[in-house]
Amino acid sequence: MTSDTSQVDTPLSKLVGAKTAKALAGHLDLHTAGDLIYHFPRRYDERGEHTDIRSLDVGEQVTVLAQVHRTAVRPMRQRRGNLLEVTVGDDSGGTLTLTFFGNQAWRERELRPGRWGMFAGKVTEFRGRRQLNGPEYVLLGDSTDGEAAANEEVEEFAGALIPVYPAAAAVPTWVIARCVRVVLDTFTPPDDPLPTAVRVGRNLVGIGAALREIHRPSSKEELYRARRRLKWDEAFAVQVTLVQRKRRAADRPAQARPRRTGGLLDAFDARLPYELTPGQRRVGAEVTADLATGHPMHRLLQGEVGSGKTVVALRAMLQVVDAGGQAALLAPTEVLAAQHHRGMLDLLGPLAQAGELGGAEDATRVELVTGSLGAAARRRALAEVAQGRAGIVLGTHALLYEGVDFADLGLVVVDEQHRFGVEQRDALRAKADQPPHVLVMTATPIPRTVAMTVYGDLEVSTLAELPQGRSPITSHVVPAAEKPAFLDRAWRRVREEVAAGHQAYVVCPRIGEGPAGAEEEPPREDDNGRRPPVAVTEVAPLLAEGPLHGLRIGVLHGRLPADEKDAVMRSFAAGEVDVLVATTVVEVGVNVPNATVMIVLDADRFGVSQLHQLRGRVGRGAAAGLCLLVTEAVEGSSARERLDAVASTTDGFKLAELDLEQRREGDVLGATQSGRRSHLRLLSLLRDAELIRDARTEAIGLVEEDPELTRHPALAASVTALVDADRAEYLEKG
């Protein structure tokens, strides 16, 4: 059933029928004509052009355009009936086996050699051959059976560009193409949201033409123009949002916290046992200037692992304390919060001993607030915070709870900010009478375009050089399946380091059996038959009885009680433990300069940034660091290539770009966090860097003239659709 015209908010049930609409809604979250029209093709295939079957990964849901090479029927071994095997391929030389169970002579006649088709299913592997079991398919050409209707819209592109949509098993790409065709025939495009001056000045096609051409391209040139226009809409919406938020933040009042001569900060600088790096001095000057202004600082401090971010943050906190305020640091784990506490007490010495014998004259106090504090200790700590005697407060999520009150919260420092949700960060800011200054820190390097797109409303500071005394880290991939002797050598290397007086980490992706703890538990096994990832509680005893027999082995993971975690870390830091077998609880902030080697087991189960963070735990002292990435991933696989890339460079910015290429870039809008579809469908933060810069330039000019877009209602509506309130907050969080 169709209506004469359809708008963006017309329900699909009125256009494609109730049954199909229900499938689109249930499997792809597409409910209206607008949802479907903005469900853009993932790629475009051309008959005769290969789709590179060789590059398909096991476990991937795929749609391939391929030609039938041959068919074979053989009896099944385990049960009665026959098995039809169809070999399809492309001109890259790659082949794929399609298997159909049961007696299906009609299918053998249909899938005759030479026929081209689109085949959709999940890639599995059997005896070294990749295959699709019982795939959905539609044949291109002269089919006269029930697929004829589906062929109409596919054949429309025969010899030209065939759109391949993000699909589901129950809703293959050709069904989506048919629905898009129905909707496009009646669709009235929305008012063009881009201001005419921007559209003409940047030589962009109109919105109606762009939406039509992206689904039914008349040529590659027109498809390029359509994609460029729709990318502009995405980039412009994000940049307008960020420029608006930055402008509003600048208008909010905040308590200025200027530097005071002769205060704690001067005393701290005088007692530092080393010189600040030029980068630390430069960033420190930026932060000092920000804190002295009457609107909230909102600065991102990024730097490689070990670049000295904590000292920069501590100096900012002391400036705020000198100005009569308090500073709070929010850390993602109790291990990291406790380490910050010990480290800051060591650095500050008498400056942190207010009210104690030997304390400096204008000293402050540094309090630790975590969920594992005993009742008496918690009451004492909260009283120090509430009465303002504790100028510096360190803690985990426990800082966010009701009952943690500050006398005058002037600065919030968020360490490893990607670990915190928007609500958590805002809960801490809400504890201040006026908006506090905010400094967010990350050791995950961010490519410039990402910083501009995701953190566009923050000022970004970067610490590039490492402090004196840091040593280089060498990384190698250990192919355990292909060369088991290499793994034996890795364990001998650990023994050699321990014999030389050093220590080692062994990192596993999983804790072990038991209820879910503080860390996310990966599934016990995956759909493609891979064994479960190795676990701390299983690996530690095997090492103690085997290759590391006789060494002192400690265990650390998120399910341990807090006091036990702290005791293990203290023992390791004191040199009483030779080898620490741990999960990624050691990923951030753990600082043991005597640890020189790290072995990461099942390294292919970790992300690029995570591996980079992990290996930053070694090489923190005078001795060089070594990181061994143990994997069963075979040479040539995407997982192995990722590990080879990590081993080849310690440049975090290069690795961040690699990480971004391998992730869905739309996640920058928080789709993963919200559980909804991402609205960054076309924009590539790496490939479209110049377009994003241009969009930011236009956004700044437009928002200066019309801050709330009152003269551009279509643009305001488009921005709201692409970057709704939740996503706007996520952008601010980063």
Disulfide bonds with the S-S distance in Angstrom:
none
